[in-house]
Amino acid sequence: MAMVPSRGPAQAEGGAVASNGEFKIYSSKAKQPAGGGDTKETLQGGTGIDNFVSLLIDEVLVLQSVPTDSNLSVEFDYVSDQLAVWMRLLDPKATFTLGFDNASNKNITSFDFRLTAPSQWDLTFSSSQTALLFSFGDEGAKIPLPGVIDDGALLYFGLDQAKSKVVNATITDLFGFVGLPAVPPSAIGDWTASLKPENAASKRNAMWISPAGDYQTIVRLQFALDATSSGVFQNVMSKALKSFQINEVDVICKKVVTRAKSEGKYIAVSDGEITIEASCSLKPKDRELKITAGIGFHIGGYDLTLRFDDQDVLGVILEWVGELAGEDVTFIQSLVDGEKNSPFGKNIFLRRVKIGLDASIDGMEVDFRSFSLDIEVKASFGSNPVFLLSYQWAKNQGTLQSIKGSFWNCESFLAAIPQYFFQVLPLWISHV
């Protein structure tokens, strides 16, 4: 049998075919039980799907039946298949299936998982090419089919738009979904958001499974905050951030579930986070800056991370944060490019601004607490090394200020991070 193309579907080979009953697909490395009786096939060695199955506990996929031309989407056996047992820990009523191209070749085209918990939710994730392209855009085309990277270490799922329904939820609902033990500030908890599949293209609504990492499963969902809640949020932020306008707000949920053993049984241990991603603008003086903001919130405060579309913004931002803090910090501009003997050249890039706000218990009253700046500069000596200068200011530490520098090589830093890791992160964190 020919080897499976790296971008094509995964194919099994050999073995008998039965008309009904349990159907097993083994890794090429698996120790299969002696004797006949099983309806089984063995994956071709060296493929991504074979490597993936070899990382499972028993190195086999167990389905309820053999695929037929009238049923090419076959459910896993929720008793015998250990991966399906794990997926049912995430959602006891979930449907987990394996898709094939036809009954003769049995090429695996996708894994499909229908999530129905919490109640009233109905989202289907698929590792099919259509779903991957829908969720990840052009990046989805780089993921080998059926959604498994070559070494088998990660299985990707994208949102299947056609099989998913609109989900409406409050912020409190989302806290419960990701498994956060805390509760959101009281006024924020009732804000409502929705995930509409028809509007979710390229928004990384997705799921990942790592078989070697205790079956760790990550679900990432991006909800749009409704207009009323967004308006309230704008009013809150404007109390501390002059000239700062929030335009569109998304609520990003990341649920991380890992397998653990308790009293002789495997359980699912959940952790997660919720972050707000906002499309914003800043209008100091006669200029308008486009900003992407990542906003974390908790009882007692908000933490904002700002990224700018325009690189030439350092002077404007220094004036803005200085006004918010009641401090003159424009000397930083002189330090990096204004002094005659400055060791730095003119290549200056404001990488990131972080702002901390204190908040009332309900989250509705805010006060400016702190800010920090990360500035990338190229030195004007030697081989023109790149430095990252970081400046911090905090009101609650007696207006403590500090500035430090370190060598910085963004390209080598990013190259050292596995590319699939970026798919897991919220968009605003993906940009260092």
N, C-alpha and C positions, 0 to 999 in steps of 0.2 A: 504493500500500500504506500502511495506517495506521501512524503512529509507534508505537514500542514503549512501553508504559506503564513508568514509572520503576521500579516494583516488580515488573514482569512479566518473562517470559523474553525473551532477545534473539532477534531475528528477522533472517534474511537475505532478500534480495529479488532478483528477476531471474535471468537466466542459464538455460542449458539444463540438463536433468537426464538423466544417463546411468544405465544399469542396473548398471554395475560400473566399476571403475577408480578412479583418484585423483580426489578431490573437494576443491576449493579454495574457501575462504571469505575474500574480500578485505575489507580496510578500505575505507570509502568514499573515503579519501584516497590509496589505493594506485595506483601507475602499473601498470596491468595490461598484460601482453604483448599485442601486436597479433595479430590472426588468431584463428581459432576452434580447435576441437579440445579445449580444456579443458572439463571439467565444473566449473562454478564458479558462485558466487553472491556478491553484494556486500552487506555489512552496511549497515543504515540509518544515515545520518550523525547525529551528536549523541547517540548512546546510549553507555552506559558500555562495553559490549562492543566497539563500534566504536572508541572512544577507546583501549581496551586493545590491540586488534589493530594500530592505527595506530602504537603505540609499539614493536611488535616490529621486528626487523631488516628483514624483507622485507614486513611489513604483510599477512601472509596466514597462515591456518591451513590446513594440508594434511593431509587424512585419507586413509586407505587405500581408502575406498569411500564411495559415497553412502548416507545412512541409508535404511533400508527399514522397513516396518511390522514386519517380523520381526527387525530388527536396528537398534534406535534408539540403541545405545551403540557408537560407531564409533571404532576405534583411529586415533591419529595415524600419519602416515608417519614412521618413525624415521630416514629418510634425507633426505627433502625438507623436512620441517617443522623449522625452526630451534628452535622452542620445545621440541619433542619431543626433538631432538638434545641440547638442554641438560638436559632432565629425565633422559635416559639417562646423563648424566655423574654425576648424583646416585646413580643405581642402574642399572647396565647391564641388569638384567633387569626393570626396572619396566614396568608397563602404564599407558599414558596414553590416556584416551579422552575423547570429547566426546559428551554426551547430548543427545537431541532429543525434542520432545514427540510428533511424528509425522512420517511421510515426506512429507506434503504441505506443511505449513507450515515445517517445518525450524526451529522455534523452539529455540534453544540453551537447555537447562535446567541443564546442569552440566558442569564439568570434573571428571574423576575420575582420581586417581593412586594406583596400588597400589605400596607400598613393600615390597620384599622383602630389602633389605640393611640391616643385617647379616643373616647367615645365620640362619634360623629365625624371622625377623620376618615378619609378614604384616599390614600395616596399610593400610587404604584411606582416602584423604582425598578429600572431595568438596565442590564449591561449591554443592551442592543446598541448598534451603531446609531440608530435614530435617536434614542434617549440620550446617549452620550453627547451627540452633537447638539441636541436641544439644550442640555444643561451647561455644557462647557464651551459651546461655540466652536471656533476653529481648533481650540486645544483638544476637543473631544476626538478629532480625527487622528491624533497622535497616540491614542490609547489602543493597544492591540485588541482585537476581538478574540473571545467574547468578554471584553472588559477586564482582562487580566494582564498585568505587566509581565515581561518576559521571564523574570525569575520566580513568578508566582506569588510574590510576597503581598500583593494587594489586588483586590477585586473592586472595580469601580461600578457604581450604579448611577445613572442619571434619572431624572424625573420623566416618567412616561406621561406626556401631556394628555394623550387620548384616553388613558385609563384612570386619570386622577380627577378629583372633584375639588371645588373651592373649599378652603378651610378658613373659618373665622374663629378668632381666639382673642382672649384678653391677655395682657402681659402676665397676669397671675397664672393663667392657663399655661403659658409658655415656660414660666419658671418651673411648674410642675412637670412638664414634658421633659425638660433637660435634666431634671433631678436635682435642682438646686435646693439645699435645705433652708436657705433664707427666703424671705418674701420681699417683694419690691416695695419701695415707698408707697404708702397707702393711696395717694392721689394717682400714682402711675399705674397701680395694679389694675384699675378698671379701664385703662386705655385699650382700644380694640385695634386689631390688625388682621389682615387677610392675606392668604396665599391663593392667587388665582392662576391656575395652570396656563391659561392663554396669555398671561402677561409675564411668564416666568422664563422666557428664553434667555440663555446665557447667564443666568443668575445663580448658578452653582447649587441649585437644590439637588442634593446628591447623597449618596451613602457609600461607605468604604468598609471593606472587611479585610482584616489582616490575620490570616490563619496561624501564623507563627507567633503572633503577639497575644496569646490567650484569647484568640478569636475576637480581638478588640474590634468593635464596630462603631463607626462614627456616622451620625446623621446630621446633615447641615441643611437648614431651611431658612428661607428669606421671605419675611412677611412685610407687606406695605402697611405702614401706620395710616389709619384713616385721617381724613382732612380735619375733623374736629379735634382729635387728639394731637395732631401735628401743630395745629394753631395754639393749643394750650402749651405745648412744649416750646414753641417759639416765644410765647409770652414769658415763660420761666427763664429761658436763656438770655433774653434781652435785658433782664434785670441786672445781670452782671457783665454782659458782653455787648458793649456799645457798638453799633453799626454792623452787628452780626445777624445775618438773615438765614433762617433755615427754609429750604425750598421743598425738598422731598426727603422723607424719612423711611428707612427700612429697618426692621428688627431682625437681626440675624441670630438664629439659635444653633448651637452646636452641642449635640448630645453624644457623649462618649460612654460606651458600655463595654465593660471588660469582664471576662469570665473568671470567677473565683470559686474556691471550694469551701464549703461550710457544712460541718457535721456530716461529712461523707458525700454531700451532694454539690453539684455545680449550680451556682447562682449567678445572676447578672448584677454587677455593681455599676451603678450609673453615676456619672459626673457630667458637668457641662458648663456652658456659659451663655450669656445673652449680651449682645452688644448692639448698639444703635449705629447704623451707618447713614449719614445724612449728606445730601448734596446741598452745599451752602454757598453763600456769597458774603463778601466783606466790602463795605463801601466807605473806606476812609477818604476824606477830602473828595477829589474829583475822579477817583479811580475805583473800579470794581474788580475784585479778585474772586476767582472761582476756587472753591475749597471742597475737599472731601473730608468729612469728619467722622472719626470713630469715637463713639461716646459710651463709656461704661457708667453704670449707675448703681448705687447702693444706698442703704439708709445712712444719711449723713453727708452725702456728697455725689458729685459727678466728676468724671475724669475724661477729658477730651484730648484726642490726638488728631492734629490737623496736617493735611497734605495739600500742597498747592500745585495747580496746573502751570502757573507761571513761575519760572525760576528766579526772575529778577524782582524779588519781593522783600528782601531782607530789611532795607531801610524803612519801608512802609510798616512792616510787622513790628519792628523795634519800637516805632512811635506808638503803634496801637497797644501793644502789651504794656509798654511803659506807662501809658495813660491809664490803663486798667489797674495797674499795680500802684500808681502814684509814685513811680520811680523813673529817673532818667537813665535809660540803658542804651542810648544812642552811641555811647563810647565803644560799643562792640563793633559797630560799623567802622569806626576809625581804626580799631585794633587790626581788623582783617584786611582793610584796603585803603585806609586814609593816611596812615603814618608814612613819612618819607622812608624810614628804615624798616618798614614792616617786612617780615620774612615771607609774607604771603603774596601771591600774585593776584590777578583780577578774576580768576575763575572761582566764583563763590556761589554755593548752592545751599539754600535753606532746606535741609532734609526733612525736618520735623519740628513741630511745636506741640508741646503738651501743656494743658491748662487744667488746674484743679479748682473745683468750686465746692465750698461748704454748702450744705443744704439743710433745711428744716426736716423734721421727722417725716412729714408728708411729701417732701421733695419739691414743694411749690415756692419756697423762698430760698434764694441763693446769694452767696457772697464770694467774691474773688479770693482764692486762697494761695495759689502758686502758679508758676509757669516755668518751663524749661525750653531751651532752643538747642537743636543739633544742626551745626553748620559745617558743611564740607568745603574745604579750601585747598587749593593747590599751592605748595610752597614755591618760592622763586629761586631756590638754590638747589645745587646738586642735580639729581635726576628728576627734580620736580615731584617729590613725594606728596601724597594726598593725606591731609589730616582731617580729623573730625573734632571740631571744637564744641564743647557742651557747656551751656550756661544755665544756672539754676537760681531761682529766686523763690523764697517762701516767706509769707507774712507771719505765719505762726511760729517762726523761729527767729523772731527779732529782725525781720527783713534780711535774713541770711542770704548772701550771694556767693556764688562760687563759679569758677570757670576752669575747665580742664581740657587738655588736648591729647589725642592719641593717633597713631598711624591708622589710616583707613584706606581699604581697597575694596570698593563696593563690588566690582566684578568678580574678584576671587571669592568674596564672601558669599555672593549669591550662587556661584558655581558649586560651592561646597554643599549646598542644600539640595536634597533630592527634589526633582521638579514636581513629582506628584504631591509633595508636601504643600506646595503652594495652593493646590486645588482644595485642600482641607481648610485653609485659613480664610477668614473674611478678606475681601478684596483690599480693604484699607491697610491690613497688616502685611499683605503680600509685598507692599512697596516699602523697602527699608528706609 
